[in-house]
Amino acid sequence: MSEVLRLGKFTLSLARPLVMGVVNVTPDSFSDGGGFATTGAALDHARRLIDEGADIIDIGGESTRPGAGSVALEEERKRVLPVLEDLAGAAVPISVDTQKPAFMREAIAAGASMINDINALQAPAAIAAIAASDVAICLMHKRGTPADMQNDPRYDDVVGEVLAFLDTRVNAAYAANIARDRIVIDPGFGFGKTLEHNLELLRHLDRFLDLKSAILVGISRKGMLGHLTGRDVNERVYASVAAALIGVEKGARIIRVHDVAATRDALAVWSAVNSITKL
């Protein structure tokens, strides 16, 4: 695995785990109930996460919670671009969570340093949009679409199947001359997986190190934590931090979270004990 992640004009060391702060500019996000759906609220939240120590900010304009429908390109553009344009000069890289190639190109032109694609660049022209730029890309595994992905998902070997899929997508990116140090992989916790599937992926996350790409883990506040703790979405901070630390122990180098300050504090202790570069 590369020792750095290159995201446009930014180069981030992977010597320590990086924290990606989530900003959902949507009216129906599972995690915040649309609390940051306006441009002003989203910007305030993004700046707060940067102040709390986020290494990357991830902006999304289309909810991908279980049961969510798709959002038209124009609506996604209207939600995300004003926030992205205002944050383009921030001291940290800005990632845009989208699976639409047309919007990938617009986001990159507007200053995005990373694209977070739940569809792993499978849409026509998606790979070309990234290959023509110098931004980083996150390739995620999912089964089905957000609208139907939790309708009885099944695997014979969830770890092996997710690993094989991501291997194929990483190789497709390589073939398009997207460098290894620009590629991040995400097993897609909660995207077409049962609780046991998610736990199995987390148990064996270290197997994904074989792909030699930085691993991103996004478990923050998700339903699997609610199943395990019985707590509502806004009461899952402790469980989210625990899951983040397990992910890091298993090899993750990017932790996508809603609660940046709590995660940074936990990682500071973990890093000190493991003699990792200071956060």
BASE-809681 format. One line per field, with one value per residue: residue number from 1; residue in one letter; x, y, z of N, C-alpha, C in turn. Coordinates in steps of 0.1 Angstrom, whole numbers, plus 5000, padded with zeros to 4 digits. Atoms other than C-alpha are relative to their C-alpha. Layout:
<pts>
num <- [NUM,...]
residu <- [A,...]
n.X <- [X,...]
n.Y <- [Y,...]
n.Z <- [Z,...]
ca.X <- [X,...]
ca.Y <- [Y,...]
ca.Z <- [Z,...]
c.X <- [X,...]
c.Y <- [Y,...]
c.Z <- [Z,...]
</pts>
This chain:
<pts>
num <- [1,2,3,4,5,6,7,8,9,10,11,12,13,14,15,16,17,18,19,20,21,22,23,24,25,26,27,28,29,30,31,32,33,34,35,36,37,38,39,40,41,42,43,44,45,46,47,48,49,50,51,52,53,54,55,56,57,58,59,60,61,62,63,64,65,66,67,68,69,70,71,72,73,74,75,76,77,78,79,80,81,82,83,84,85,86,87,88,89,90,91,92,93,94,95,96,97,98,99,100,101,102,103,104,105,106,107,108,109,110,111,112,113,114,115,116,117,118,119,120,121,122,123,124,125,126,127,128,129,130,131,132,133,134,135,136,137,138,139,140,141,142,143,144,145,146,147,148,149,150,151,152,153,154,155,156,157,158,159,160,161,162,163,164,165,166,167,168,169,170,171,172,173,174,175,176,177,178,179,180,181,182,183,184,185,186,187,188,189,190,191,192,193,194,195,196,197,198,199,200,201,202,203,204,205,206,207,208,209,210,211,212,213,214,215,216,217,218,219,220,221,222,223,224,225,226,227,228,229,230,231,232,233,234,235,236,237,238,239,240,241,242,243,244,245,246,247,248,249,250,251,252,253,254,255,256,257,258,259,260,261,262,263,264,265,266,267,268,269,270,271,272,273,274,275,276,277,278,279]
residu <- [M,S,E,V,L,R,L,G,K,F,T,L,S,L,A,R,P,L,V,M,G,V,V,N,V,T,P,D,S,F,S,D,G,G,G,F,A,T,T,G,A,A,L,D,H,A,R,R,L,I,D,E,G,A,D,I,I,D,I,G,G,E,S,T,R,P,G,A,G,S,V,A,L,E,E,E,R,K,R,V,L,P,V,L,E,D,L,A,G,A,A,V,P,I,S,V,D,T,Q,K,P,A,F,M,R,E,A,I,A,A,G,A,S,M,I,N,D,I,N,A,L,Q,A,P,A,A,I,A,A,I,A,A,S,D,V,A,I,C,L,M,H,K,R,G,T,P,A,D,M,Q,N,D,P,R,Y,D,D,V,V,G,E,V,L,A,F,L,D,T,R,V,N,A,A,Y,A,A,N,I,A,R,D,R,I,V,I,D,P,G,F,G,F,G,K,T,L,E,H,N,L,E,L,L,R,H,L,D,R,F,L,D,L,K,S,A,I,L,V,G,I,S,R,K,G,M,L,G,H,L,T,G,R,D,V,N,E,R,V,Y,A,S,V,A,A,A,L,I,G,V,E,K,G,A,R,I,I,R,V,H,D,V,A,A,T,R,D,A,L,A,V,W,S,A,V,N,S,I,T,K,L]
n.X <- [5008,4992,4998,5007,5012,4999,5013,4999,4989,4997,4994,5002,4992,5008,4993,5010,5014,5006,5014,5008,5012,5012,5009,5011,5008,5012,5011,5005,4989,5004,4992,5003,5014,5001,4996,4990,5005,4998,4986,4994,4999,4989,4987,4996,4996,4987,4990,4999,4993,4986,4995,4999,4988,5002,4989,5007,5014,5008,5013,5009,5013,5010,5000,4998,5005,5009,5014,4999,5001,4990,5001,4996,4987,5001,5002,4987,4992,5004,4997,4986,4990,4998,4992,4987,4993,4996,4990,4989,4988,4998,4987,5001,5006,5014,5005,5015,5007,5010,4998,5003,4988,5001,4998,4986,4992,5003,4994,4986,4998,5004,4990,5000,4987,5003,5014,5004,5011,5005,5002,4986,4996,5006,5009,4993,4992,4996,4985,4994,5001,4989,4987,4996,4998,4990,5007,5001,5013,5003,5008,5008,5008,5014,5008,5013,5001,5005,5015,5004,4989,5002,5011,4995,4987,4994,4987,4995,4988,5001,4987,4994,5007,4997,4985,4998,5006,4991,4988,5003,5001,4986,4993,5006,4995,4986,5000,5003,4989,5003,4989,5003,5000,5012,5012,5004,5010,5010,5008,5014,5008,5014,5005,5003,4994,5007,4991,4990,4990,4992,4991,4990,4991,4991,4991,4990,4996,4986,4998,5001,4987,4994,5002,4990,5006,5005,5013,5009,5011,5012,5010,5005,5014,5008,5010,4994,4997,5013,5004,4991,5001,5014,5000,5004,4989,4993,4995,4991,4987,4991,4999,4994,4985,4995,4999,4989,4988,4998,4996,4986,4992,5001,4993,5006,4993,5009,5012,5010,5008,5008,4996,4985,4992,4999,4992,4987,4995,4998,4988,4988,4996,4996,4987,4989,4997,4993,4988,5003,4998,5010,5012]
n.Y <- [4988,4988,4994,4987,4999,4988,4995,4987,4993,5005,5013,5004,5011,5011,5005,5001,5000,4987,4999,4993,4995,5002,4989,5004,4989,5007,4999,5013,5008,5009,4997,4987,4996,4988,4988,4992,5001,4987,4997,4994,5010,5010,4993,4998,5014,5003,4993,5006,5013,4996,4995,5011,5008,5008,4999,4999,4997,5007,4994,5008,4994,5010,5010,5014,5008,5010,4995,4987,4999,4992,4985,4995,4992,4986,4998,5003,4988,4988,5002,5002,4990,4988,5003,5003,4988,4992,5008,5004,4995,5004,5005,5014,5004,5002,5012,4999,5013,5001,5011,4995,4995,4986,4992,5002,4991,4987,4999,4999,4987,4990,5001,5012,5007,5014,5005,5012,5006,5013,5009,5005,4996,5009,4993,4996,4988,4996,5001,4989,4987,5000,5001,4987,4990,5005,5002,5014,5006,5010,5010,5007,5012,5001,5010,4994,4986,4996,5002,5014,5007,5007,5010,5013,5002,5013,5003,5013,4997,4986,4994,5004,4994,4985,4998,5002,4989,4988,5003,4998,4986,4994,5003,4991,4987,5000,5001,4986,4992,4993,5006,5007,4991,4993,5009,5004,5011,5000,5012,4996,5005,4996,4999,5013,5009,5002,4998,5010,4997,4988,5004,5009,4991,4993,5010,5004,4988,5000,5007,4990,4994,5007,4991,4990,4987,4995,5005,4991,5007,4991,5007,4990,4999,5008,5009,5011,4996,4999,5014,5006,4993,4996,4986,4992,4996,4989,5005,5010,4994,5009,5012,4996,4999,5014,5006,4993,5006,5014,4998,4996,5011,5010,4995,4988,4988,4988,5003,4991,4998,4988,4994,4999,4997,5012,5009,4995,5002,5014,5003,4995,5010,5011,4997,4999,5013,5007,4992,4995,4986,4992,4994]
n.Z <- [5000,5000,4987,5000,5009,5008,5003,5007,4995,4987,4997,4986,4995,4995,4989,4989,5006,5004,4997,5010,4994,5009,5002,5008,5004,5004,4990,4995,4996,4989,4989,4994,5002,5008,4992,5007,5014,5006,5003,4989,4989,5005,4999,4986,4995,5006,4993,4987,5001,5002,4987,4991,5005,5012,5010,5013,4999,5010,5003,5008,5003,5003,4989,5004,4989,5005,5004,5007,5015,5007,5001,5013,5001,4997,4985,4994,5003,4992,4986,4996,5006,4992,4988,5005,5005,4989,4993,5009,4995,4987,4997,5001,5012,5000,5008,5003,5001,5012,5009,5014,5007,5003,4988,4997,5008,4995,4987,5001,5005,4990,4989,4993,5000,4999,5003,4992,5008,4995,5011,5003,5014,5009,5010,5012,5000,4986,4999,5008,4993,4990,5007,5006,4990,4991,4987,4994,5002,4991,5007,4990,5004,4996,5007,5003,4999,4987,4999,4998,4996,4987,5002,4999,5006,4997,5005,4996,4993,5002,5001,5012,5011,5000,5004,5015,5007,4998,5008,5014,5002,4999,5012,5011,4998,5004,5015,5005,4995,4987,4992,4988,4989,5001,4999,4987,5001,4990,5001,5001,4989,5000,5014,5005,4991,4987,4988,5000,5011,4996,4990,5006,5007,4991,4994,5010,5008,5004,5013,5010,5002,5012,5012,5000,5001,4987,4996,4993,4993,4997,4992,4991,4997,5009,4994,4993,4987,4993,4997,4989,4987,4997,4999,5011,5009,4994,4988,5004,5001,4994,5008,5012,4997,4998,5013,5007,4995,5005,5014,5000,4995,5011,5011,5007,4999,5000,4992,5004,4988,4998,4988,5002,4988,4992,5007,4999,4986,4999,5008,4994,4989,5008,5006,4990,4995,5011,5005,5013,5002,4993,5007]
ca.X <- [5000,5012,5024,5004,4970,4971,4940,4944,4966,4967,4990,4980,5003,4988,5012,4983,4945,4927,4893,4867,4839,4804,4783,4749,4732,4700,4665,4663,4697,4694,4720,4709,4673,4681,4696,4722,4700,4705,4737,4743,4737,4760,4788,4786,4787,4816,4836,4828,4841,4873,4878,4873,4902,4887,4914,4888,4853,4828,4798,4768,4736,4718,4708,4720,4702,4683,4650,4662,4652,4675,4680,4680,4713,4700,4688,4721,4739,4718,4724,4761,4778,4772,4787,4816,4825,4825,4848,4871,4897,4896,4928,4916,4906,4869,4853,4820,4798,4782,4778,4769,4798,4784,4784,4818,4832,4814,4825,4861,4859,4844,4873,4866,4898,4881,4851,4834,4814,4792,4789,4827,4830,4807,4785,4795,4821,4827,4863,4870,4859,4884,4912,4911,4917,4942,4916,4914,4886,4869,4855,4827,4810,4772,4746,4716,4705,4697,4660,4662,4696,4683,4657,4671,4708,4726,4762,4779,4811,4806,4843,4855,4828,4833,4871,4868,4845,4868,4898,4881,4873,4908,4922,4898,4910,4947,4939,4927,4960,4945,4975,4975,4981,4948,4926,4907,4885,4854,4837,4804,4791,4753,4750,4733,4745,4728,4742,4761,4776,4787,4803,4821,4835,4848,4862,4882,4889,4926,4921,4914,4950,4959,4945,4972,4949,4939,4909,4880,4855,4821,4802,4794,4759,4747,4719,4742,4752,4716,4709,4739,4732,4694,4702,4686,4708,4718,4728,4754,4785,4802,4794,4806,4840,4844,4837,4862,4889,4883,4885,4918,4932,4922,4940,4917,4934,4904,4875,4843,4824,4798,4814,4849,4860,4851,4868,4899,4902,4899,4925,4949,4949,4952,4981,5000,4997,5009,5036,5019,5027,5010,4975]
ca.Y <- [5000,5035,5055,5086,5094,5119,5140,5167,5194,5176,5148,5131,5108,5074,5069,5075,5070,5099,5111,5120,5141,5136,5165,5154,5182,5162,5164,5127,5115,5086,5102,5138,5139,5167,5191,5203,5204,5242,5256,5277,5249,5225,5251,5258,5220,5215,5242,5228,5194,5210,5228,5195,5180,5164,5155,5153,5166,5144,5162,5143,5155,5122,5100,5064,5052,5019,5026,5059,5068,5084,5122,5140,5155,5190,5186,5170,5199,5225,5210,5203,5229,5260,5242,5228,5261,5278,5251,5247,5269,5251,5238,5202,5183,5181,5148,5147,5116,5109,5081,5103,5108,5141,5154,5139,5161,5192,5186,5182,5214,5232,5221,5186,5167,5133,5114,5089,5066,5039,5025,5019,5037,5012,5038,5045,5073,5073,5059,5084,5113,5103,5093,5127,5144,5141,5135,5105,5080,5058,5025,5010,4976,4974,4948,4963,4999,5020,5015,4977,4967,4955,4932,4899,4902,4869,4857,4824,4840,4877,4885,4866,4881,4917,4913,4899,4927,4954,4937,4938,4975,4984,4967,4986,5018,5008,4999,5035,5048,5059,5055,5033,5063,5078,5048,5040,5009,5006,4973,4991,4983,4984,4984,4952,4934,4919,4924,4892,4901,4935,4918,4892,4920,4939,4907,4900,4936,4929,4906,4937,4948,4923,4949,4973,5003,5025,5010,5033,5022,5039,5024,5056,5056,5029,5004,4976,4996,5002,4964,4957,4984,4991,5028,5054,5069,5100,5079,5058,5079,5054,5024,5044,5052,5015,5004,5030,5017,4981,4992,5009,4979,4957,4980,5009,5041,5064,5065,5081,5096,5120,5126,5139,5152,5120,5099,5121,5118,5080,5078,5100,5075,5046,5063,5071,5035,5022,5049,5062,5097,5124,5134]
ca.Z <- [5000,4993,5022,5011,4995,4967,4963,4937,4952,4985,4997,5030,5049,5057,5086,5109,5104,5087,5098,5072,5084,5069,5056,5043,5023,5021,5037,5044,5057,5082,5105,5110,5097,5072,5098,5073,5042,5036,5022,5053,5078,5057,5056,5093,5100,5076,5093,5127,5116,5103,5136,5154,5133,5102,5077,5048,5044,5025,5010,4998,4981,4976,5006,5003,5034,5030,5011,4996,4960,4935,4931,4898,4886,4888,4924,4934,4917,4935,4969,4967,4944,4966,4996,4976,4959,4993,5008,4978,4994,5027,5044,5040,5009,5000,4988,4970,4974,4940,4916,4885,4860,4849,4884,4891,4863,4876,4912,4902,4882,4912,4935,4947,4956,4959,4946,4969,4946,4961,4926,4923,4889,4872,4854,4818,4816,4854,4851,4823,4845,4872,4849,4833,4866,4895,4923,4946,4942,4968,4953,4974,4973,4974,4965,4947,4951,4982,4974,4975,4989,5023,5008,5020,5009,5006,5001,5000,5013,5020,5026,4996,4973,4984,4981,4946,4935,4949,4933,4899,4904,4915,4885,4862,4878,4873,4836,4832,4846,4879,4902,4933,4956,4944,4951,4983,4989,5010,5018,5021,5055,5055,5017,5009,5040,5071,5106,5104,5070,5084,5114,5093,5071,5101,5117,5085,5073,5073,5043,5023,5028,5000,4975,4985,4985,5015,5033,5043,5069,5072,5101,5120,5135,5111,5117,5127,5157,5166,5164,5187,5213,5210,5207,5184,5156,5176,5206,5188,5193,5217,5195,5164,5181,5191,5156,5142,5165,5155,5119,5125,5144,5113,5089,5079,5072,5067,5091,5077,5107,5119,5153,5145,5179,5197,5170,5171,5209,5207,5179,5198,5227,5202,5184,5216,5228,5194,5189,5158,5144,5165,5154]
c.X <- [5009,5000,4992,4987,5001,4986,5001,5013,5005,5007,4999,5008,4990,5007,4991,4986,4995,4985,4993,4987,4988,4991,4989,4991,4987,4989,4996,5012,4996,5007,4997,4986,4999,5004,5010,4996,5002,5015,5007,5002,5011,5013,5004,5004,5014,5012,5002,5008,5015,5007,5002,5012,4997,5011,4994,4986,4993,4986,4991,4987,4989,5001,5002,4996,4991,4986,5000,4999,5012,4996,5004,5013,4998,4998,5013,5010,4996,5003,5015,5009,5002,5009,5015,5008,5004,5012,5012,5014,5004,5014,5000,4993,4985,4996,4986,4995,4990,5004,4997,5012,4999,5003,5014,5008,4997,5006,5015,5003,4998,5010,5001,5014,4998,4986,4998,4988,4996,4998,5013,5004,4994,4991,5009,5006,5005,5015,5007,5000,5011,5013,5005,5004,5012,4994,5001,4986,4998,4990,4993,4993,4986,4993,4986,5001,4995,4985,4997,5011,4999,4989,5006,5014,5006,5014,5004,5013,5002,5014,5006,4993,5002,5014,5002,4994,5009,5013,4998,4999,5013,5008,4995,5005,5015,5001,4997,5010,4996,5010,4995,4998,4988,4988,4998,4989,4991,4991,4985,4991,4985,4994,4998,5006,4991,5010,5011,5010,5009,5011,5011,5010,5010,5010,5012,5004,5014,5003,5000,5014,5007,4998,5009,4995,4995,4986,4992,4989,4990,4990,4992,4984,4991,4991,5006,5003,4987,4995,5008,4998,4985,4998,4996,5013,5008,5007,5011,5015,5010,5002,5008,5015,5006,5002,5012,5013,5003,5004,5015,5010,5001,5006,4994,5009,4992,4987,4989,4990,4992,5005,5015,5007,5001,5009,5015,5006,5004,5013,5013,5005,5006,5014,5011,5004,5008,5011,4998,5003,4989,4989,5001]
c.Y <- [5012,5006,5014,4998,5013,5004,5014,5007,4996,4987,4997,4988,4989,4993,4999,5000,5014,4999,5008,5003,5001,5013,4996,5012,4994,5002,4987,4991,4992,5006,5013,5005,5013,5013,5009,5001,5014,5002,5006,4990,4990,5007,5001,4986,4996,5007,4996,4987,5002,5005,4988,4990,4990,5001,5002,5002,4993,5005,4991,5007,4990,4990,4986,4991,4989,5005,5013,4999,5008,5015,5004,5008,5014,5003,4997,5012,5012,4999,5001,5011,5012,4997,4997,5012,5009,4994,4997,5006,4996,4993,4985,4996,4997,4989,5003,4985,5000,4988,5004,5006,5014,5009,4999,5011,5015,5003,5002,5014,5011,4999,4988,4993,4985,4997,4987,4994,4986,4990,4995,5003,4990,5007,5004,5014,5004,4999,5011,5013,5001,4999,5013,5011,4994,4997,4986,4994,4989,4990,4992,4988,5002,4989,5006,5015,5004,4996,4985,4991,4991,4989,4986,4997,4987,4998,4986,5002,5015,5007,4997,5007,5015,5003,4998,5011,5012,4998,5003,5015,5008,4998,5008,5014,5001,5000,5014,5010,5009,4994,4994,5010,5010,4992,4996,4990,5000,4988,5002,4994,5006,5001,4986,4989,4999,5003,4990,5002,5012,4995,4991,5009,5007,4990,4997,5012,4999,4992,5010,5007,4994,5009,5011,5014,5004,4995,5011,4992,5011,4993,5010,5001,4991,4990,4989,5003,5001,4986,4995,5007,5004,5015,5007,5006,5011,4996,4989,5005,4990,4988,5004,5001,4986,4994,5006,4994,4986,5000,5003,4988,4989,5006,5012,5012,5013,4995,5011,5001,5012,5007,5001,5002,4987,4989,5004,4997,4985,4996,5005,4991,4987,5002,5001,4986,4992,5008,5004,5015,5008,5005,5015]
c.Z <- [5000,5014,5001,4991,4993,4996,4994,5005,5014,5000,5015,5003,5006,5012,5012,4994,4998,5004,4990,5006,4990,5000,4990,4997,4994,5010,5006,5004,5013,5013,5007,4996,4992,5007,4993,4985,4993,4998,5013,5012,4996,5002,5015,5006,4995,5008,5014,5000,4997,5012,5009,4995,4989,4990,4986,5003,4988,4999,4992,4998,4996,5011,4994,5011,4994,4997,4992,4985,4995,4999,4987,5000,5004,5015,5008,4998,5009,5015,5003,4995,5008,5012,4995,4995,5012,5008,4992,5004,5014,5002,4999,4987,5002,4991,4997,4998,4989,4992,4985,4994,4997,5012,5005,4993,5005,5014,5000,4995,5010,5012,5008,4998,5000,4996,5008,4992,5005,4989,4994,4985,4989,4989,4988,5002,5014,5001,4992,5007,5011,4994,4994,5010,5009,5014,5004,4997,5011,4992,5011,4995,5005,4993,4998,5001,5014,5002,5004,5007,5013,4999,4999,4992,5004,4993,5004,5009,4999,4999,4987,4988,5000,4996,4985,4992,5001,4992,4985,4998,5001,4987,4988,5001,4995,4984,4994,5004,5012,5010,5014,5012,4999,5003,5015,4998,5012,4999,5000,5011,4999,4986,4994,5009,5012,5011,5000,4989,5004,5011,4995,4992,5010,5007,4991,4991,4996,4987,4988,4998,4988,4988,4999,4997,5014,5002,5007,5007,5004,5008,5009,5000,4992,5008,5008,5014,5009,5004,5012,5013,5004,5001,4987,4993,5007,5014,4998,4999,5006,4991,4987,5002,5002,4987,4992,5005,4996,4986,4998,5004,4988,4987,4993,5002,4998,5007,4997,5012,5001,5012,5000,5013,5008,4994,5001,5014,5001,4992,5006,5011,4993,4994,5010,5005,4989,4994,4986,4999,5007,4991,4999]
</pts>
